[in-house]
Amino acid sequence: MSRKLVIDPVTKVEGHGKVTVHLDDNNRVVDAKLHVVEFRGFEKFVQGHPFWEAPMLLQRICGICFVSHHLCGAKALDDMVGVGLGSGIEILPTAEKVRRLGHYAQQLQSHSTAYFYCVVPEMLFGMDAPPEQRNILGLVEADPELVKRVVALRKWGQEVIKTVFGKRMHGINSVPGGVNKNISTTERDRLLNGEDGLLSIDKVIKYAQDGLNIFHEFHEKNRKEVDSFAEVPALNMSLVDDDGNVDYYHGKMRIIDKDKTIVAEMDYHDYLDHFSEATEEWSYMKFPFLKDLGREAGSVRVGPLARVNVTKAYSASTPLAKAALERFHDYTKGKANDMTLHTNWARAIEILHSAELIKELLKDPDLQKDQLVMSPPEGAWTGEGVGVVEAPRGTLLHHYRACEEGNITFANLVVATTQNNTVMNRTVRSVAEDYLGGKAEITEGMMNAIEVGIRAYDPCLSCATHAMGQMPLVVSVFDSEGVLVDERVR
Amino acid sequence: MSVRITIDGKVVEAQEGEALIDVAADNGVYIPSLCYVRGKPCLGTCRVCSVRVNDSVMASCTVPVTDGMEVKVNEPEVTDMRKALVELLFVEGNHNCPSCEKSGRCELQAVGYEVDMMVSRFPYRFPVRKRDHVSKHIFLERDRCIFCQRCVEFIRDKESGQKIFSIDDRGTKASIEIDVELADKMPPEQVREASDLCPVGCIIEKGRGYDEPIGQRKFEIQSVRERALMGDEK
């Protein structure tokens, strides 16, 4: 009797998705899919609004990576008014550095949430541990000191965001051509030195290093399990600078293969010339791919694992992260790393990298200068803008058009989770085959293995399809005639 | 001529004919309002400044004080009435404070906080209103208009004295309109004046948005109550 398993919705991710696994009469996996079953439509309802409202409105697509959306929109507006990098006119150094400060802080707090709250409990307790244990509350009982550090680390990231954007969530800083405030010396010193209830930057870096060591220790003890879990092939994409090193705020899009050979490189304004999107009737999330290579060969991975695969090195000004990256690169002997659970390794490295980048930036006197906005020259209006940043989950693109009078006529968002759609589905299939294939009885731990694979990408399904969701989990087992034969609910 | 009136049981002195809302503010009693601008003629359109005067509910901006007048501002029934009026203004249009560039500078938002509005008791109408972006310098975001008529009465063409803004049609079909020819002649400082005078984010100066950081916006520095009690002319 063939069976269909449904995990609905997937938990501990942003948004609402479900997984279906189809088994044949011998319990072999016939098919496995991640469905994204929600829809919002931000691109539509921003139309008609004044163009300068777009980054404020569209950042509300997400409560986690709102800074990325805000900055991506801001870069698109720079283009639109004629002062963006697309026009060859750079915004002022203070403006760019203030934006970068907020961007790095967003990466630190977002990665900390995904890594410490969702992943670390499963590393410490095991993915087949009881659900009531393998979560942040279980971690509170097992290691309260670690949890206090995690909360303090994330709080510090949020305080940087509040300093830059005025609020911890959905603040405002970027305006077309610049920013509306700089960073005062008082604000800078508070973040560098800390205060009662707020870490110093050196403590932040230490906690980030300790967090990375959790992965190292876990990996040492569980090398085979970690390395063999869903090793799935994909190209890797990231923004890079002229030296081929990751730049989270700006750069050219570089795509590499398993041997780290560059298969494509482009100015992100030309994204649509290189990429196409496929659709499937079973998901609201699209499947982008490189036109030249086709859908299967041309699908890319983005996010922490892709970035650490693509980047050649980190700067000497971030020495701890640089060393951590070298250890990561050495592990696969110069090849790109396709091991899904190593995404968590990459994420922990990027927490450390972000912390060191912030420390370097906070010491830059440009942050205190008061030339904040570059006014566009006469006739510079282009009416169209594209912005791309490396959001915590990967490469994020906003593309807007506006009419002469200034209202938005078109908006398109290509978010990281969408880019990862194909590789996430490959991961689901791989885990299903390894953990469910040939098994007559489906256990909670087996189900969770699929979610562990998805969670490695820290997908934001709300951003990807622009929706909100709830997080109960139902697994239903149907026979080949569609009759429910078993169901688990949590 | 000096007169004596009672506000919430307290006897205060004022000049006969002064607007009740001003007398109250001068004596430390805040009455919220959205159409009234101190120093300018009373409009009496929003009714948010309603108080009980000698047992009748009246808009305090429309009431000249007279000797012996007994005024109740903070009694529960009339306080709730003012709150209901603010709620009605929110449900009548489409107000999205989080992404509105007037947030922090918006009088409707500030007054909403002052009357302790958490949610509206009335259903939202979600009216369909078209934005007008044709003018060179002004973006008319009709979703946010509360028909206070400040712009209609107080913003006029510098040369002819003609009105630049007007209200077209009536009731639920009412719509704020702009004379594009006159609007395009407005000097930048008058565009800024119109934008600042608008108590909501309906009249938007093109290209200005979000230039004040969060925490430094008008009503974040000083509340609408404190401003009114200091005699602010808005």
Interface residues (C-beta under 8 A of the other chain):
Chain A: G48 H49 P50 W52 E53 M56 L57 R60 F165 G166 K167 H170 G171 I172 N173 V175 P176 N180 K181 C403 E405 G406 N407
Chain B: P98 S99 E101 R131 H133 V134 F139 E141 I204 K206 G207 G209 Y210 D211 E212 P213 I214 G215 Q216
